[in-house]
């Protein structure tokens, strides 16, 4: 049984890589759906972050005004 030479292994690996076809070019609809889902996901995450920051600002504003009222009563 002959030994496997490195040149045969390399040649097979290179030919396998060269034979690859472009999946994205064959399936443009699927790529479009992935892009739309990604954009919608980013928008939902941005909306969630915006709501979180807005609620945090409102809590800070309410807490700050309550602290000022407490300081006025102690004077």
PyMOL Python script that loads the backbone (N, CA, C, O; Angstrom):
from pymol import cmd

cmd.read_pdbstr("""\
ATOM      1  N   UNK A   1       0.840  -1.165   0.000  1.00  0.00           N
ATOM      2  CA  UNK A   1       0.000   0.000   0.000  1.00  0.00           C
ATOM      3  C   UNK A   1       0.897   1.243   0.000  1.00  0.00           C
ATOM      4  O   UNK A   1       1.728   1.406   0.893  1.00  0.00           O
ATOM      5  N   UNK A   2       0.732   2.116  -0.994  1.00  0.00           N
ATOM      6  CA  UNK A   2       1.617   3.278  -1.084  1.00  0.00           C
ATOM      7  C   UNK A   2       1.271   4.327  -0.028  1.00  0.00           C
ATOM      8  O   UNK A   2       0.123   4.463   0.396  1.00  0.00           O
ATOM      9  N   UNK A   3       2.278   5.044   0.366  1.00  0.00           N
ATOM     10  CA  UNK A   3       2.066   6.111   1.345  1.00  0.00           C
ATOM     11  C   UNK A   3       1.410   7.302   0.656  1.00  0.00           C
ATOM     12  O   UNK A   3       1.618   7.553  -0.531  1.00  0.00           O
ATOM     13  N   UNK A   4       0.616   8.023   1.431  1.00  0.00           N
ATOM     14  CA  UNK A   4      -0.053   9.204   0.890  1.00  0.00           C
ATOM     15  C   UNK A   4       0.935  10.362   0.939  1.00  0.00           C
ATOM     16  O   UNK A   4       1.453  10.711   2.000  1.00  0.00           O
ATOM     17  N   UNK A   5       1.180  10.938  -0.203  1.00  0.00           N
ATOM     18  CA  UNK A   5       2.131  12.049  -0.228  1.00  0.00           C
ATOM     19  C   UNK A   5       1.404  13.368   0.032  1.00  0.00           C
ATOM     20  O   UNK A   5       0.205  13.504  -0.214  1.00  0.00           O
ATOM     21  N   UNK A   6       2.158  14.317   0.528  1.00  0.00           N
ATOM     22  CA  UNK A   6       1.579  15.626   0.840  1.00  0.00           C
ATOM     23  C   UNK A   6       1.086  16.342  -0.409  1.00  0.00           C
ATOM     24  O   UNK A   6       0.122  17.105  -0.342  1.00  0.00           O
ATOM     25  N   UNK A   7       1.719  16.113  -1.526  1.00  0.00           N
ATOM     26  CA  UNK A   7       1.320  16.809  -2.747  1.00  0.00           C
ATOM     27  C   UNK A   7      -0.089  16.385  -3.177  1.00  0.00           C
ATOM     28  O   UNK A   7      -0.850  17.211  -3.680  1.00  0.00           O
ATOM     29  N   UNK A   8      -0.439  15.128  -2.989  1.00  0.00           N
ATOM     30  CA  UNK A   8      -1.773  14.645  -3.350  1.00  0.00           C
ATOM     31  C   UNK A   8      -2.815  15.268  -2.416  1.00  0.00           C
ATOM     32  O   UNK A   8      -3.881  15.687  -2.867  1.00  0.00           O
ATOM     33  N   UNK A   9      -2.515  15.326  -1.145  1.00  0.00           N
ATOM     34  CA  UNK A   9      -3.440  15.903  -0.175  1.00  0.00           C
ATOM     35  C   UNK A   9      -3.653  17.387  -0.466  1.00  0.00           C
ATOM     36  O   UNK A   9      -4.785  17.869  -0.440  1.00  0.00           O
ATOM     37  N   UNK A  10      -2.578  18.103  -0.741  1.00  0.00           N
ATOM     38  CA  UNK A  10      -2.669  19.534  -1.030  1.00  0.00           C
ATOM     39  C   UNK A  10      -3.446  19.753  -2.316  1.00  0.00           C
ATOM     40  O   UNK A  10      -4.289  20.648  -2.390  1.00  0.00           O
ATOM     41  N   UNK A  11      -3.169  18.941  -3.333  1.00  0.00           N
ATOM     42  CA  UNK A  11      -3.873  19.087  -4.610  1.00  0.00           C
ATOM     43  C   UNK A  11      -5.367  18.860  -4.434  1.00  0.00           C
ATOM     44  O   UNK A  11      -6.170  19.599  -5.003  1.00  0.00           O
ATOM     45  N   UNK A  12      -5.755  17.860  -3.663  1.00  0.00           N
ATOM     46  CA  UNK A  12      -7.168  17.593  -3.431  1.00  0.00           C
ATOM     47  C   UNK A  12      -7.832  18.727  -2.648  1.00  0.00           C
ATOM     48  O   UNK A  12      -8.967  19.104  -2.941  1.00  0.00           O
ATOM     49  N   UNK A  13      -7.131  19.266  -1.663  1.00  0.00           N
ATOM     50  CA  UNK A  13      -7.686  20.363  -0.868  1.00  0.00           C
ATOM     51  C   UNK A  13      -7.884  21.604  -1.732  1.00  0.00           C
ATOM     52  O   UNK A  13      -8.914  22.272  -1.635  1.00  0.00           O
ATOM     53  N   UNK A  14      -6.902  21.914  -2.575  1.00  0.00           N
ATOM     54  CA  UNK A  14      -7.000  23.089  -3.443  1.00  0.00           C
ATOM     55  C   UNK A  14      -8.110  22.899  -4.472  1.00  0.00           C
ATOM     56  O   UNK A  14      -8.861  23.836  -4.747  1.00  0.00           O
ATOM     57  N   UNK A  15      -8.223  21.724  -5.033  1.00  0.00           N
ATOM     58  CA  UNK A  15      -9.281  21.497  -6.022  1.00  0.00           C
ATOM     59  C   UNK A  15     -10.658  21.574  -5.366  1.00  0.00           C
ATOM     60  O   UNK A  15     -11.619  22.030  -5.986  1.00  0.00           O
ATOM     61  N   UNK A  16     -10.754  21.128  -4.114  1.00  0.00           N
ATOM     62  CA  UNK A  16     -12.037  21.236  -3.400  1.00  0.00           C
ATOM     63  C   UNK A  16     -12.395  22.701  -3.165  1.00  0.00           C
ATOM     64  O   UNK A  16     -13.551  23.091  -3.326  1.00  0.00           O
ATOM     65  N   UNK A  17     -11.413  23.508  -2.789  1.00  0.00           N
ATOM     66  CA  UNK A  17     -11.667  24.925  -2.575  1.00  0.00           C
ATOM     67  C   UNK A  17     -12.009  25.631  -3.887  1.00  0.00           C
ATOM     68  O   UNK A  17     -12.858  26.522  -3.905  1.00  0.00           O
ATOM     69  N   UNK A  18     -11.368  25.249  -4.961  1.00  0.00           N
ATOM     70  CA  UNK A  18     -11.598  25.888  -6.247  1.00  0.00           C
ATOM     71  C   UNK A  18     -12.978  25.541  -6.806  1.00  0.00           C
ATOM     72  O   UNK A  18     -13.534  26.315  -7.585  1.00  0.00           O
ATOM     73  N   UNK A  19     -13.538  24.400  -6.427  1.00  0.00           N
ATOM     74  CA  UNK A  19     -14.822  23.965  -6.961  1.00  0.00           C
ATOM     75  C   UNK A  19     -16.006  24.601  -6.249  1.00  0.00           C
ATOM     76  O   UNK A  19     -17.149  24.414  -6.667  1.00  0.00           O
ATOM     77  N   UNK A  20     -15.751  25.349  -5.180  1.00  0.00           N
ATOM     78  CA  UNK A  20     -16.864  25.953  -4.453  1.00  0.00           C
ATOM     79  C   UNK A  20     -17.596  26.948  -5.337  1.00  0.00           C
ATOM     80  O   UNK A  20     -16.989  27.724  -6.075  1.00  0.00           O
ATOM     81  N   UNK A  21     -18.893  26.901  -5.244  1.00  0.00           N
ATOM     82  CA  UNK A  21     -19.679  27.877  -5.986  1.00  0.00           C
ATOM     83  C   UNK A  21     -20.178  28.942  -5.013  1.00  0.00           C
ATOM     84  O   UNK A  21     -20.126  28.743  -3.799  1.00  0.00           O
ATOM     85  N   UNK A  22     -20.656  30.060  -5.530  1.00  0.00           N
ATOM     86  CA  UNK A  22     -21.097  31.169  -4.712  1.00  0.00           C
ATOM     87  C   UNK A  22     -22.551  30.945  -4.303  1.00  0.00           C
ATOM     88  O   UNK A  22     -23.463  31.145  -5.105  1.00  0.00           O
ATOM     89  N   UNK A  23     -22.763  30.534  -3.066  1.00  0.00           N
ATOM     90  CA  UNK A  23     -24.112  30.239  -2.573  1.00  0.00           C
ATOM     91  C   UNK A  23     -24.967  31.494  -2.544  1.00  0.00           C
ATOM     92  O   UNK A  23     -26.151  31.445  -2.875  1.00  0.00           O
ATOM     93  N   UNK A  24     -24.378  32.620  -2.150  1.00  0.00           N
ATOM     94  CA  UNK A  24     -25.137  33.869  -2.053  1.00  0.00           C
ATOM     95  C   UNK A  24     -25.625  34.326  -3.422  1.00  0.00           C
ATOM     96  O   UNK A  24     -26.713  34.892  -3.532  1.00  0.00           O
ATOM     97  N   UNK A  25     -24.852  34.092  -4.440  1.00  0.00           N
ATOM     98  CA  UNK A  25     -25.279  34.474  -5.790  1.00  0.00           C
ATOM     99  C   UNK A  25     -26.410  33.577  -6.283  1.00  0.00           C
ATOM    100  O   UNK A  25     -27.282  34.024  -7.028  1.00  0.00           O
ATOM    101  N   UNK A  26     -26.395  32.313  -5.868  1.00  0.00           N
ATOM    102  CA  UNK A  26     -27.468  31.402  -6.289  1.00  0.00           C
ATOM    103  C   UNK A  26     -28.748  31.624  -5.509  1.00  0.00           C
ATOM    104  O   UNK A  26     -29.826  31.330  -6.026  1.00  0.00           O
ATOM    105  N   UNK A  27     -28.676  32.131  -4.288  1.00  0.00           N
ATOM    106  CA  UNK A  27     -29.846  32.310  -3.424  1.00  0.00           C
ATOM    107  C   UNK A  27     -29.971  33.763  -2.961  1.00  0.00           C
ATOM    108  O   UNK A  27     -29.810  34.033  -1.771  1.00  0.00           O
ATOM    109  N   UNK A  28     -30.253  34.697  -3.860  1.00  0.00           N
ATOM    110  CA  UNK A  28     -30.329  36.103  -3.437  1.00  0.00           C
ATOM    111  C   UNK A  28     -31.531  36.390  -2.535  1.00  0.00           C
ATOM    112  O   UNK A  28     -31.476  37.307  -1.716  1.00  0.00           O
ATOM    113  N   UNK A  29     -32.604  35.629  -2.671  1.00  0.00           N
ATOM    114  CA  UNK A  29     -33.785  35.841  -1.834  1.00  0.00           C
ATOM    115  C   UNK A  29     -33.505  35.545  -0.367  1.00  0.00           C
ATOM    116  O   UNK A  29     -33.954  36.275   0.518  1.00  0.00           O
ATOM    117  N   UNK A  30     -32.771  34.488  -0.116  1.00  0.00           N
ATOM    118  CA  UNK A  30     -32.446  34.113   1.260  1.00  0.00           C
ATOM    119  C   UNK A  30     -31.535  35.166   1.881  1.00  0.00           C
ATOM    120  O   UNK A  30     -31.700  35.518   3.049  1.00  0.00           O
ATOM    121  N   UNK A  31     -30.590  35.664   1.118  1.00  0.00           N
ATOM    122  CA  UNK A  31     -29.692  36.701   1.617  1.00  0.00           C
ATOM    123  C   UNK A  31     -30.491  37.963   1.933  1.00  0.00           C
ATOM    124  O   UNK A  31     -30.233  38.625   2.938  1.00  0.00           O
ATOM    125  N   UNK A  32     -31.454  38.297   1.083  1.00  0.00           N
ATOM    126  CA  UNK A  32     -32.295  39.467   1.324  1.00  0.00           C
ATOM    127  C   UNK A  32     -33.095  39.304   2.611  1.00  0.00           C
ATOM    128  O   UNK A  32     -33.211  40.251   3.389  1.00  0.00           O
ATOM    129  N   UNK A  33     -33.643  38.127   2.842  1.00  0.00           N
ATOM    130  CA  UNK A  33     -34.397  37.867   4.071  1.00  0.00           C
ATOM    131  C   UNK A  33     -33.484  37.992   5.287  1.00  0.00           C
ATOM    132  O   UNK A  33     -33.889  38.574   6.294  1.00  0.00           O
ATOM    133  N   UNK A  34     -32.273  37.465   5.219  1.00  0.00           N
ATOM    134  CA  UNK A  34     -31.321  37.609   6.325  1.00  0.00           C
ATOM    135  C   UNK A  34     -31.048  39.078   6.614  1.00  0.00           C
ATOM    136  O   UNK A  34     -30.996  39.487   7.774  1.00  0.00           O
ATOM    137  N   UNK A  35     -30.872  39.877   5.556  1.00  0.00           N
ATOM    138  CA  UNK A  35     -30.599  41.310   5.746  1.00  0.00           C
ATOM    139  C   UNK A  35     -31.788  42.010   6.387  1.00  0.00           C
ATOM    140  O   UNK A  35     -31.608  42.828   7.288  1.00  0.00           O
ATOM    141  N   UNK A  36     -33.000  41.700   5.938  1.00  0.00           N
ATOM    142  CA  UNK A  36     -34.194  42.327   6.504  1.00  0.00           C
ATOM    143  C   UNK A  36     -34.361  41.941   7.967  1.00  0.00           C
ATOM    144  O   UNK A  36     -34.669  42.795   8.800  1.00  0.00           O
ATOM    145  N   UNK A  37     -34.164  40.675   8.288  1.00  0.00           N
ATOM    146  CA  UNK A  37     -34.278  40.229   9.680  1.00  0.00           C
ATOM    147  C   UNK A  37     -33.226  40.911  10.547  1.00  0.00           C
ATOM    148  O   UNK A  37     -33.518  41.301  11.677  1.00  0.00           O
ATOM    149  N   UNK A  38     -32.016  41.059  10.037  1.00  0.00           N
ATOM    150  CA  UNK A  38     -30.956  41.728  10.785  1.00  0.00           C
ATOM    151  C   UNK A  38     -31.315  43.184  11.051  1.00  0.00           C
ATOM    152  O   UNK A  38     -31.129  43.675  12.165  1.00  0.00           O
ATOM    153  N   UNK A  39     -31.828  43.878  10.039  1.00  0.00           N
ATOM    154  CA  UNK A  39     -32.187  45.292  10.200  1.00  0.00           C
ATOM    155  C   UNK A  39     -33.327  45.445  11.196  1.00  0.00           C
ATOM    156  O   UNK A  39     -33.286  46.332  12.048  1.00  0.00           O
ATOM    157  N   UNK A  40     -34.344  44.596  11.101  1.00  0.00           N
ATOM    158  CA  UNK A  40     -35.467  44.663  12.045  1.00  0.00           C
ATOM    159  C   UNK A  40     -34.980  44.367  13.457  1.00  0.00           C
ATOM    160  O   UNK A  40     -35.398  45.030  14.406  1.00  0.00           O
ATOM    161  N   UNK A  41     -34.115  43.394  13.605  1.00  0.00           N
ATOM    162  CA  UNK A  41     -33.559  43.080  14.924  1.00  0.00           C
ATOM    163  C   UNK A  41     -32.780  44.253  15.499  1.00  0.00           C
ATOM    164  O   UNK A  41     -32.908  44.563  16.684  1.00  0.00           O
ATOM    165  N   UNK A  42     -31.976  44.905  14.671  1.00  0.00           N
ATOM    166  CA  UNK A  42     -31.222  46.083  15.140  1.00  0.00           C
ATOM    167  C   UNK A  42     -32.163  47.196  15.561  1.00  0.00           C
ATOM    168  O   UNK A  42     -31.925  47.861  16.569  1.00  0.00           O
ATOM    169  N   UNK A  43     -33.229  47.406  14.800  1.00  0.00           N
ATOM    170  CA  UNK A  43     -34.190  48.448  15.152  1.00  0.00           C
ATOM    171  C   UNK A  43     -34.904  48.137  16.466  1.00  0.00           C
ATOM    172  O   UNK A  43     -35.133  49.034  17.277  1.00  0.00           O
ATOM    173  N   UNK A  44     -35.250  46.880  16.675  1.00  0.00           N
ATOM    174  CA  UNK A  44     -35.912  46.499  17.932  1.00  0.00           C
ATOM    175  C   UNK A  44     -34.977  46.681  19.126  1.00  0.00           C
ATOM    176  O   UNK A  44     -35.396  47.154  20.183  1.00  0.00           O
ATOM    177  N   UNK A  45     -33.730  46.311  18.957  1.00  0.00           N
ATOM    178  CA  UNK A  45     -32.757  46.494  20.033  1.00  0.00           C
ATOM    179  C   UNK A  45     -32.551  47.980  20.312  1.00  0.00           C
ATOM    180  O   UNK A  45     -32.465  48.388  21.470  1.00  0.00           O
ATOM    181  N   UNK A  46     -32.470  48.791  19.252  1.00  0.00           N
ATOM    182  CA  UNK A  46     -32.310  50.239  19.435  1.00  0.00           C
ATOM    183  C   UNK A  46     -33.523  50.833  20.148  1.00  0.00           C
ATOM    184  O   UNK A  46     -33.375  51.713  20.997  1.00  0.00           O
ATOM    185  N   UNK A  47     -34.716  50.357  19.808  1.00  0.00           N
ATOM    186  CA  UNK A  47     -35.930  50.837  20.472  1.00  0.00           C
ATOM    187  C   UNK A  47     -35.918  50.469  21.949  1.00  0.00           C
ATOM    188  O   UNK A  47     -36.292  51.284  22.792  1.00  0.00           O
ATOM    189  N   UNK A  48     -35.497  49.259  22.270  1.00  0.00           N
ATOM    190  CA  UNK A  48     -35.431  48.820  23.661  1.00  0.00           C
ATOM    191  C   UNK A  48     -34.429  49.668  24.449  1.00  0.00           C
ATOM    192  O   UNK A  48     -34.701  50.072  25.579  1.00  0.00           O
ATOM    193  N   UNK A  49     -33.275  49.930  23.843  1.00  0.00           N
ATOM    194  CA  UNK A  49     -32.267  50.747  24.512  1.00  0.00           C
ATOM    195  C   UNK A  49     -32.785  52.168  24.712  1.00  0.00           C
ATOM    196  O   UNK A  49     -32.571  52.757  25.771  1.00  0.00           O
ATOM    197  N   UNK A  50     -33.459  52.722  23.714  1.00  0.00           N
ATOM    198  CA  UNK A  50     -34.012  54.065  23.825  1.00  0.00           C
ATOM    199  C   UNK A  50     -35.034  54.149  24.961  1.00  0.00           C
ATOM    200  O   UNK A  50     -35.021  55.104  25.738  1.00  0.00           O
ATOM    201  N   UNK A  51     -35.909  53.163  25.057  1.00  0.00           N
ATOM    202  CA  UNK A  51     -36.905  53.152  26.134  1.00  0.00           C
ATOM    203  C   UNK A  51     -36.233  53.041  27.495  1.00  0.00           C
ATOM    204  O   UNK A  51     -36.659  53.691  28.450  1.00  0.00           O
ATOM    205  N   UNK A  52     -35.197  52.232  27.594  1.00  0.00           N
ATOM    206  CA  UNK A  52     -34.475  52.055  28.848  1.00  0.00           C
ATOM    207  C   UNK A  52     -33.818  53.362  29.276  1.00  0.00           C
ATOM    208  O   UNK A  52     -33.902  53.751  30.440  1.00  0.00           O
ATOM    209  N   UNK A  53     -33.167  54.035  28.337  1.00  0.00           N
ATOM    210  CA  UNK A  53     -32.498  55.295  28.655  1.00  0.00           C
ATOM    211  C   UNK A  53     -33.517  56.368  29.027  1.00  0.00           C
ATOM    212  O   UNK A  53     -33.291  57.143  29.956  1.00  0.00           O
ATOM    213  N   UNK A  54     -34.637  56.416  28.307  1.00  0.00           N
ATOM    214  CA  UNK A  54     -35.673  57.402  28.600  1.00  0.00           C
ATOM    215  C   UNK A  54     -36.248  57.184  30.002  1.00  0.00           C
ATOM    216  O   UNK A  54     -36.439  58.146  30.746  1.00  0.00           O
ATOM    217  N   UNK A  55     -36.523  55.938  30.363  1.00  0.00           N
ATOM    218  CA  UNK A  55     -37.049  55.636  31.693  1.00  0.00           C
ATOM    219  C   UNK A  55     -36.026  55.996  32.767  1.00  0.00           C
ATOM    220  O   UNK A  55     -36.398  56.477  33.837  1.00  0.00           O
ATOM    221  N   UNK A  56     -34.758  55.772  32.496  1.00  0.00           N
ATOM    222  CA  UNK A  56     -33.706  56.095  33.460  1.00  0.00           C
ATOM    223  C   UNK A  56     -33.614  57.603  33.668  1.00  0.00           C
ATOM    224  O   UNK A  56     -33.448  58.074  34.793  1.00  0.00           O
ATOM    225  N   UNK A  57     -33.725  58.357  32.575  1.00  0.00           N
ATOM    226  CA  UNK A  57     -33.694  59.819  32.687  1.00  0.00           C
ATOM    227  C   UNK A  57     -34.888  60.328  33.486  1.00  0.00           C
ATOM    228  O   UNK A  57     -34.748  61.234  34.307  1.00  0.00           O
ATOM    229  N   UNK A  58     -36.058  59.750  33.248  1.00  0.00           N
ATOM    230  CA  UNK A  58     -37.259  60.165  33.984  1.00  0.00           C
ATOM    231  C   UNK A  58     -37.118  59.856  35.475  1.00  0.00           C
ATOM    232  O   UNK A  58     -37.496  60.662  36.324  1.00  0.00           O
ATOM    233  N   UNK A  59     -36.568  58.676  35.781  1.00  0.00           N
ATOM    234  CA  UNK A  59     -36.362  58.331  37.188  1.00  0.00           C
ATOM    235  C   UNK A  59     -35.377  59.289  37.846  1.00  0.00           C
ATOM    236  O   UNK A  59     -35.580  59.692  38.991  1.00  0.00           O
ATOM    237  N   UNK A  60     -34.316  59.657  37.136  1.00  0.00           N
ATOM    238  CA  UNK A  60     -33.341  60.593  37.688  1.00  0.00           C
ATOM    239  C   UNK A  60     -33.969  61.965  37.903  1.00  0.00           C
ATOM    240  O   UNK A  60     -33.715  62.613  38.919  1.00  0.00           O
ATOM    241  N   UNK A  61     -34.787  62.408  36.952  1.00  0.00           N
ATOM    242  CA  UNK A  61     -35.425  63.718  37.068  1.00  0.00           C
ATOM    243  C   UNK A  61     -36.399  63.733  38.246  1.00  0.00           C
ATOM    244  O   UNK A  61     -36.455  64.713  38.989  1.00  0.00           O
ATOM    245  N   UNK A  62     -37.150  62.679  38.419  1.00  0.00           N
ATOM    246  CA  UNK A  62     -38.088  62.613  39.545  1.00  0.00           C
ATOM    247  C   UNK A  62     -37.337  62.503  40.854  1.00  0.00           C
ATOM    248  O   UNK A  62     -37.719  63.147  41.831  1.00  0.00           O
ATOM    249  N   UNK A  63     -36.309  61.727  40.903  1.00  0.00           N
ATOM    250  CA  UNK A  63     -35.519  61.569  42.126  1.00  0.00           C
ATOM    251  C   UNK A  63     -34.820  62.854  42.497  1.00  0.00           C
ATOM    252  O   UNK A  63     -34.741  63.185  43.681  1.00  0.00           O
ATOM    253  N   UNK A  64     -34.315  63.582  41.540  1.00  0.00           N
ATOM    254  CA  UNK A  64     -33.642  64.841  41.803  1.00  0.00           C
ATOM    255  C   UNK A  64     -34.599  65.886  42.333  1.00  0.00           C
ATOM    256  O   UNK A  64     -34.243  66.636  43.241  1.00  0.00           O
ATOM    257  N   UNK A  65     -35.811  65.957  41.790  1.00  0.00           N
ATOM    258  CA  UNK A  65     -36.768  66.958  42.273  1.00  0.00           C
ATOM    259  C   UNK A  65     -37.257  66.603  43.675  1.00  0.00           C
ATOM    260  O   UNK A  65     -37.522  67.499  44.476  1.00  0.00           O
ATOM    261  N   UNK A  66     -37.377  65.348  43.976  1.00  0.00           N
ATOM    262  CA  UNK A  66     -37.807  64.933  45.312  1.00  0.00           C
ATOM    263  C   UNK A  66     -36.722  65.249  46.334  1.00  0.00           C
ATOM    264  O   UNK A  66     -37.032  65.646  47.457  1.00  0.00           O
ATOM    265  N   UNK A  67     -35.469  65.082  45.967  1.00  0.00           N
ATOM    266  CA  UNK A  67     -34.374  65.404  46.875  1.00  0.00           C
ATOM    267  C   UNK A  67     -34.319  66.908  47.140  1.00  0.00           C
ATOM    268  O   UNK A  67     -34.022  67.337  48.256  1.00  0.00           O
ATOM    269  N   UNK A  68     -34.606  67.706  46.112  1.00  0.00           N
ATOM    270  CA  UNK A  68     -34.603  69.156  46.295  1.00  0.00           C
ATOM    271  C   UNK A  68     -35.750  69.574  47.225  1.00  0.00           C
ATOM    272  O   UNK A  68     -35.585  70.466  48.056  1.00  0.00           O
ATOM    273  N   UNK A  69     -36.887  68.939  47.083  1.00  0.00           N
ATOM    274  CA  UNK A  69     -38.023  69.253  47.946  1.00  0.00           C
ATOM    275  C   UNK A  69     -37.700  68.859  49.390  1.00  0.00           C
ATOM    276  O   UNK A  69     -38.073  69.580  50.316  1.00  0.00           O
ATOM    277  N   UNK A  70     -37.033  67.759  49.597  1.00  0.00           N
ATOM    278  CA  UNK A  70     -36.662  67.320  50.933  1.00  0.00           C
ATOM    279  C   UNK A  70     -35.675  68.292  51.566  1.00  0.00           C
ATOM    280  O   UNK A  70     -35.762  68.578  52.760  1.00  0.00           O
ATOM    281  N   UNK A  71     -34.725  68.807  50.761  1.00  0.00           N
ATOM    282  CA  UNK A  71     -33.767  69.784  51.265  1.00  0.00           C
ATOM    283  C   UNK A  71     -34.453  71.080  51.662  1.00  0.00           C
ATOM    284  O   UNK A  71     -34.055  71.699  52.648  1.00  0.00           O
ATOM    285  N   UNK A  72     -35.470  71.509  50.926  1.00  0.00           N
ATOM    286  CA  UNK A  72     -36.177  72.749  51.258  1.00  0.00           C
ATOM    287  C   UNK A  72     -36.932  72.624  52.581  1.00  0.00           C
ATOM    288  O   UNK A  72     -37.032  73.593  53.334  1.00  0.00           O
ATOM    289  N   UNK A  73     -37.466  71.427  52.866  1.00  0.00           N
ATOM    290  CA  UNK A  73     -38.237  71.239  54.074  1.00  0.00           C
ATOM    291  C   UNK A  73     -37.333  71.194  55.313  1.00  0.00           C
ATOM    292  O   UNK A  73     -37.761  71.540  56.414  1.00  0.00           O
ATOM    293  N   UNK A  74     -36.092  70.768  55.121  1.00  0.00           N
ATOM    294  CA  UNK A  74     -35.210  70.694  56.281  1.00  0.00           C
ATOM    295  C   UNK A  74     -34.640  72.038  56.677  1.00  0.00           C
ATOM    296  O   UNK A  74     -34.191  72.205  57.811  1.00  0.00           O
ATOM    297  N   UNK A  75     -34.648  72.995  55.777  1.00  0.00           N
ATOM    298  CA  UNK A  75     -34.083  74.320  56.078  1.00  0.00           C
ATOM    299  C   UNK A  75     -35.002  75.124  56.929  1.00  0.00           C
ATOM    300  O   UNK A  75     -34.685  76.262  57.276  1.00  0.00           O
TER     301      UNK A  75
END
""", "prot")
cmd.dss("prot")
cmd.show_as("cartoon", "prot")
cmd.util.cbc("prot")
cmd.orient("prot")
